[in-house]
Amino acid sequence: MHASQPLRVPVGSDAARWSTFHGEKTLVVAARTVTSTVRVLECLPALLRGDARVTVVFAHDPTSAFSGGVPELLHDAGCRVIPWSQVRHAEPDLILTASENIEVPAGHCPVLVLPHGIGFQKHVPDSRGPRERLSGVVPDSLLESGRAWLAISHPRQEDQLLSSHPKAAGRTLLVGDPCFDELLVSADRADAFRRALGVPERHRLVVLSSTWGRTSLLGQDPGLAARMLAALPYDEFRVAAIVHPNVWSGHGSWQIRTILRPALDAGLMLIPHIHAWRSALVAADLVVGDHGSVTLYGAALGKPVLLGAFGSETVPGTAAAALGRTAPRLDAHDDLHGQVASALAAQRPGLFAAVADGAFHQPGRALPRLRTVLYDLLGLPEPVSTAPPERILADPVETGTQATAWTVTTTLRTADGPDSVTVRRHPAAVGREDGGPGEDEAAGRCRHLACDEREPDRRLLESASVLLRDAPVRSAAAGAAWIAEALGRLPGCRIAAVSLAPGGTLVGLRDGRVVEAAVTGPVQGPALPASVVYALLRAAAPLDGALVTVRVGGRGEDVALRVRASRPGGSSG
C-alpha cells in the first residue's frame, strides 16, 4: 500500500501546476514504525494548525523489523505518501521523525527527531548489526553532519546522552513531552473514560501494560491476563491490556488474539494500539506493567503500579530505572486478587512524584516549545495566533466482549435477622485462580456454573446449573415460555432466568415453580437474582415471600431481593 511511483502533487518537478495550496516550505515526515509514526501524527496537526505555508508529505522507510502496519496507518490518516527514493528529490526544508534509525538521504536540510517513548531509557537491538544500541539516538554520522536535532523532555536526558554519545553535544532541544501533557490535561476524565470503555460503576479497572521483547510483561508471562481475570471477582473488576505496537507489527493481531483468547473470552478488553491506549491509561485504577513507557506514564499520573516484569535492558540513571527501584513487584503466581486489592488500598498518589520529576520538565509547555522549534528549523516566522490548544483526549471506544459464563460461589447465612447471601462470580472461561473455598453446604456455601444463553462454548452451556437470558421479555407469559423451552433443551440445567421489562427477573425451576425476583439496588440483569434463588434452593430454604439481603462480592453496598413464588399452574404458594 505504500507509494511506489513518485508523486506529482504536492511535491514533484511540476507540482506547482497541480497544487491548490502553494506552501513556502516543504516538511517531510519520515515514517518507519507504527510507534514513531503515531507519535508524529498525534502532535503535528496542533503544531501546523491553520497554516497553509507548510506542505507536508510522508515517506515510508520500510527497513524496520516493525514496519508492518505503517502504510495502512498513513492511508487511514489520509496522508500523502511519497516513495522513500523521492525524499531527496522533494528538496525538503525539514525532515521530521520520531524514529532515530531512518536512513536520512544526502542533503543539507535539518532533521528533527522526536522521542517515541520517554527519553533514552533502554538498549534495543541494532538493525545495522548484531549489537545493541541506545534507543532514541541517531547514528554518529548524522550527529557529525550537524543536521540532527534531538528533542528531549528533561535536561537530565542531555547529561545522560552525552555520557555515552559525546557527539550529541549541542544537538539537543529541550521541549518536554506532548504525550504526557495530553494525559495530564485529560486526567479528570478518568470516570468518563471508564464508562466509555464499558466498565460498570463501582468496578475497578486494572490495566496490564506490556512493551515488546522477551523481557516484557507479555513476553515473560503470556498467561498473566487470563490468570488475572480468573482471580479478580467479575462484579468488582474489569481488566484491559495495552500491548506495544511493535508486538502487533511483529506478530500480527491474529497471533496476539490467539494467545490471549482465554482472557478475551473471559472479558479482557484488548485496547487498540493506535491512539486509544492513552485514554485507557487515564481510565486505569491500577497499572500492572513493565519497563515500557506506558507504565512510566501511568506512574507519573499517580496511578498505583505493580511491576509484573522489568527488563535488564533498562539504562541505569533513567526515570525508568528509578521506577524499577520504587514500584512494588507483582508475584505473578501468588494471590493476584490479594495483591491487587492491597495495591489499591495502599494507594499513594505521590509515590512516584520523584520519578515523574526526573522524566518531564515543566509539564504543560511541550507543544508551544515544539512549535517554536519546528518553525525555527523551517525558517518561517511562528504564527502569531494563540498557542496550540490543550486538547482533552477523545472518549475511548468500548472494546472486547462481556463474559457469558461464570463460576459462582454463594454463601448463605441465616443466623441473625433476614437471610443474607454473598455472591461472588469469576469468568468460567479461565477457571478459578485463587483456590477459593470449595462446596460446603453445612456452612451455607456452594458453587455453581451460570451461563448466558449466548455462551459459545457448548461444553460450558451443557454443564450449567443456571441459564440466563439478559434480553428482557415483555410479559411473564413470554418469560415462562422461554424458561420451558430452555429447560427442555438443556436437561442438565436446574433453573433458567430471564429479565422482565420494565424490571425484575423471572426464574423457572425444573419442578415447574416460577419465581419472580425483584431487586432493590444498583443491580441489572438476571444473573444475581438467579444465583440467589439457586442458593436458596440448594439450602432448601423457603422461596415464597423471602426477603434476602445480598452482598455482591467484596463491595461495600448491599442490595435487597424479594422473592414471590408460584406453584405449577400459576397459583401463589
N, C-alpha and C positions, 0 to 999 in steps of 0.2 A: 504493500500500500504506500510505500514511501516513494518520493519523486524519483524518476529515472531520467526524465528529459529536462533540460534547462528551461526555466520559466522565462516568459517574455514580459510578464507583468506580475508584481510591481517592480521587479528588478530585471535587468537584461539590457542588451545593447540598444534596443529600440523601445524601452519601457515608457518613455515619455509620450509616445504616440498612443498608448493604450490606457494609461493610468488616469484615474479620476482625481486622486489626491496627489499633489506634487510636493512630496516631502523634501526637506532640505538635507536631511541626514538619513543614512541607512543603518539600521540596527539588525544584526543577525544573531538570533538565539540558537546556540548550539545545543541540540537535544541528544543525549547519549543514553540515558536510562530513564525509566519512568519516575524514579525518585527525584532526580535532578530536574527533569522537565516540569514536573508538577510544582516544584518549589518556585520556578520562574513564573509559571502560569498563575500562581496564587498571588504574586505581588506586582507583576508588570502592568496589568491594567490600571491599578491605582496610581502607578508612577507616571504613566503617559496619558492619564485621563483627560480627554478633550483636546489633545494636542495632535494636529494633523501634520506637524513639521517633521515627524519621525516616521519613516517607512520601516515596518517590522516584517521580517521573514524568518522562518525557522528552517534549520538544516539538521537532518538526522545523521549523526555519526554512528554507523552500525557496528562499531568494533567492540562494543562491550559484551561481556558474557551475559549481561542482563538487558540487552537491547530489545528483547521481546516486549511488545505492547506499546512501544513508543510511537510507531506510525499510526496505530489506532487511536492513541491518545491525542495526537496532533490533529488527526482527521475529525474526531469528535468535538474538539475545541474550535474547529473552523479555521485552523492556522493555514497560512500559505507556506508550503514547504518546497525548498529547493534541494536538488541533489548536493551531496557534500562536495562534489567536484566543482560546483558553481560558486562556492563561498568566495573564493579568491576573485573570481570574475565579477562578483556582485559589488566589489570595492566597498566593503562596509566601513563605516566610520567607527563602529564599536562592535565587538563580539561579546555577547553576554551569555553566561552559562552558570549552572550550579554543579557542573561536573569538572573536576580538576584534571581529568585524564583524556581530554579531547586532543586530537591531532590538529593543532592550530595551523592553518595554511600560512605560507610565507606572506609577508606584508608588513605594514607599519602600524595598523590600527591597534588601539589598546584592547586588552581582553580583561573583562571584569568577571571575577569568579565569586559567586555567592556560595556560602556553605549550604549543603543539603541536609545537614544534621546540626549538631551543636559543637562547633569547634573541631579541633584536631584530636579526637579522643580515642581513636583506636587504630591498630595496624590492620591492613587488609591485603589480600593477595595482589601482587603487581601484575597487571595483564601483559606487561612488556617482558616479563621473565619469571623465573621460578621463585624469586624472593618476595618479601613483603615490603610495603611502603606505608607511610603515614597518610591516613585518609585526609583528604582536603587540600593537599599540597600539589601544586603543579610541578612538572619536571623542571630541573635546574636550568635547562636550556632556555625555557620560556622566561624564567626569572632573570637570566643573564641578558636576555634581549631587551629588557626594560619595558616590555609590553604588558606584562601581567600585573594585575591588582587583585589582592585577596581581601574580600570583605570579612571582617571579624566581628564577633558580638561582645567581646570583652578584652580590655587591654592585656590581661594575663596571657591571652592566646598568642599575642605577638611575642612575648618573652619566651613562651614555650616553643613557638615556631622557630625563633632564632637560635635556640639551643641545639636544634637538630638540622636546621636549614639556614645557615647564615646568609645565603644568597637572597633570602626573602627580606633582608634589611631595607627599609624604606618602601616596601611594596605592599604594605597592609593599610587598610582603611577601616577605621572604627565606625561601624554602622549600627550594631545592635542586632536583634533577631525579630524580623517582622512576624514570623510564625508565633513566637511566644507572646508578642504584643496582641495578636489577634485572639489567642487563647485567653489572655488576661481580660480583655475588654468584653469577652463573652462569658466570663466565669459565673456571673449571676444568672445565667440562663440554664444552669445545670438541671433544675427541676423540669423546665420546659423541654429540654433535650431528652431527659429520661422518658417523659410522656410521649414524645415523638417516636422514640425507639420502641414504644410498646411496653415499657416497664410499668407494671401496676403500682398504684400508690401503696406506700408503706413497705415496698420492696427495696432492697439494696442492690446496686449494680456493681458486680465485680468484673473488671476489665483485665483480661490477660493480654499482655503486650510482648510480642516476640520480634526481635531483629532477625537478621539472616545469618546463616552459617551453623556449623556443627555445635558451637558453644552457646547458641541462642536458646531461649526458652523452648521453642518448638523443636529445635534440633536435639536438645538434651532429653526432652520428655514429650513426645508427640501425644501421649495419652493423658496428659495432665487435664486438659479441658473436660474430657469425659469423666475423670475421677472427681474433678471439682463439682461438676453437675450432679454426680451421684451423691456427694457428701452434703451439698447445701439444700436445705428444705425448699421445695418449689414455691411454697406460699410465702417465702420470706426473701428470696434472692432470684436474680437473673444474672446470667453470665454472657459476656461478649468477648470476642477475640479480635485484636488488631495485629495483623501479620504484615511484616515488611514487604514493600513492593518487589524487592529482589527475590523473595520466595515465590510470589505469584509469577514473576517473569521467568525465573529459572526452572520452576517445576510445573507451572500451569494450574489453572483453577480446578481442573478435573482431579489432579493428584492431591491437591490440598483438601478438596471436599471429600475425596475417598478416604483419606487418612482420618479426617475429622468427622466422618459420617456418624459414628455412635453419638458423639457430642451434638451434632446437628439434629439428630433425631430426638435428642433429649431437650432441645430448645436453645442450643448455642446460637447467639447472634454473631455471625461472621461479618465483620464490618468491611464494606468496600474499601479498597486500599488507596483510592484516589479521592482526596479532599475529605471524605466522610470521617476519617479517623479523628479529626480534631474535635468535632462536636461530641463524638462518643467518649473521648478522653475527658472533656469538660463534664460530661454526664456521670462519670465514674464516681462511686463512693469509695472504691478501693482499687488500686492497681497492683497486679501481680506481674512482675516484669523481669527484665534482664539488663544488660549493659547498653541497650539501644537508646536512641534519643527520645523515643516516645515515653519510656519510663522516666527519664530525667525531666521531661516536660511535666509529667504528672506530679512528680515530687515538687517541682518548682511552683506548681499550682496549689500546693498544700495538701495534696491527696495522701492518705496513708498508702505506703508502698511496702510490699513484701517481694524480696528477690528470690525468684524460683530458679535462676541461673545467672551466672556472671562470668563472662569470658576473660581469659588471661591476656587477650589482645588489647585490653583497655590500657591506655597510656597513663603512667603514674603522674600525679600532679594536676590532672584534669578534673573538671567538675564531675565527670562520670566516675572517676576513681574515688572521689570524695563520697559520692552516692553509695558506692560499693562498701565503703567503710561505715557509713551511717545507717543505712536501711537494714532492718531485720531480715533474716533469711527464712524462706519457707521450706519446711521439711516436707517434700512432696509425697512422702509415703507414711506420714503420721496423720493425726486427726486434722484434716483440712478444714472442717467446719469450725473446730475449736480455734484454730489459728486465725481464720478469717474473722471470727467473732471477737477474738482478743484484739486484733489489729484495729477493728472498728471502734471497740470500746475504749482503747487507749489512744485514740486519735489525738495527735499534737500538731496543729497546723504549722507551727514554727519550727518543727524538727529539721526541715531541710532548707531553712532560710539561708544558712551559710553556703549551702551547695548552690542555691539559685543565685546568690550574690556573686559567686565565682564564675557563673556562666553567662549572665545577662547584665549588660551595662546600661543603666538608665532606661529601664523598660518604658515603652510608650513613645519612643522617639525614632524608631528604626526606619519607618517609611519616609518621613521627611529627610532624614540623613541620607538614606539611599537615593532618594530622588535628586538631592543636591549632587551627590557623587555621579549619578548617571548623566545628568545634563552637563556637568563639568567635563566628563570624558567625551561626550558627544560634541562639545564645543558650542553649545547652544545656551542662551540665557534661560534660566529656570523660569517657568511660568509664574506670573505674579498673582495667580489665583490662590485660594486658600490651600492649606496643606492637604495631603491625601487624607480622605475620610477614614475615620476609625470605624471599620465595618464589623458588626456583630456577625458571627458565623450563622449560616442558614441552619434551620432545623434539620436534623438527620432524618433519613427515611427508614421506616421500620424494616428490619431485615430478619431473615430466619423464620422459623415456624414455631408454633407453640407445641409443647409436648402433648401427646394424646394418650399416654399410658403411664400410670403411676403405681408404685408400691406405697400403700397407705398403712400407716400404723395408727391405731386408735387406742386410747386409754380411757376407760370408763370408771368414774368414781361416784360412789353413792353414799359415802359416809355422812356428809353434812349437807343439809338443805337439798335443793333440787339437784338432780343428776347433772354431772358435768362430763364432757368428753373432750379430750385433747386429740386433735387431728394433725398428723404430720405426713406430708407427701414428698416422695422423691421420684424422679423420672425413671420409669421401668426400663427404658432403652439402654441405660448404662448400669443397671443393677444397683445394689447398695454398697456404698464405700465405707460407711462409718461403723459397720459392725454393731448396729443398734440392737436393742433388746429383742429377743425372739418372742414368739407367741406364748403368752402366759395368761390364760383365761382366769385363773384364780386371782390374779392381780388386776383383772379387768382390761388386759392388754391383748390385742390381736392384730394381725396383719392380713391385708387382702390386696388383690390386684384390681385396679379400676381402669377401665379403658373407655375412651370416647369411641363412638361407632365409626369414626373416620380413621382409627388406628390402622396403618398399612401392614403391620406385622401380624399375619394370620395366627401365628403361634400365641402371641400375647392376647389377641382378641378371643380366641377359643379357650384360653386359660382364665379369663377374667371372671371374678365373682360379681363385679358391679359393672354394668354397661351404662354409658351416659350418652345423652343427646342434648347438645347445647343449644341447637336451633329451637326457639320457642314454638309451641303449638298454640292454637287459638282457643282450644276447648279441652276440658277434661276427657271428653269422649274421644277426641283425636289422640290425646296422650295415651289413653288406655288401649286404643287400637295399636299404637306403635309399640307399647310395652308387650302386648300379647304376641305381636309378630317377632319382636326381638328375642323374647324368652323362648319362643318356638324355634327360632333359627339357631340359637346358641344354647344348647341343653346344659352346658356346664355353668351357665350364669345363674347366680342366686337371685339378684334383683336388677331391675332396669329403671332408670330415672330420666325424666325429660323436663325441660324448663317449660313453664306455663307463661303465657302472655296475659296481663302485663307483669306478673310477678308470681313467685312461688315455684315449687317443684312437685311433680307427681312421681311417686316411687311405687313400682309394682313388684310384689313378691311372688315367688313361684307357687305359693299356695292359693293365689287368687286375690289376696288382700291388696288394696290400693291405699297408699299413704300420701296425704298431701302435707308437705312441709313448708312452713313459712319462716323465713329468717329475718330477724331484726338486726340490722347492722350492715357494714360495707362488704357484703358477700354477693357475688353474682354467679349464676350458672348452677347446674345440678350437682356438681362434684361433692361439695361439702355436705349438703343435706343427705345425699345418698350414702356417704360414708358414715354419718352419724346414725342413720336408720340401720345400716348394716351392723354397726357396733351394738345397738340396742337389740337387734335380732339375735346376734350371736350370744349375748348375755341373757337371753330370754326375758328381757325387760319389757314391761307393757308399752305398747306404742300409742294407743288411743289417748289423747289428751296430754301426752308427755310434753313437759316444758324443760328443755335441756340447755344448759349453759355450755357454749362451745368455745374452746380456746384453739386458735389456729397456730400450731407450731409454737415457737418461742416468742411470738409477737405479744405485745403488751395488752392489746384490747381483747375483750370477749364479745361474742355475739350470742343472741338468744334464738333458739329454734323451737317452734311449736309444731307438734305433730297431731294430725287428725286422721284416724284410720277408718276404713270401711271393710265390712265383711264381703265375701264373694257375692256378687249380685248387686252390690252398691249400697246396702243399708249400713247405717252407722253402727259401730260396735265398740 
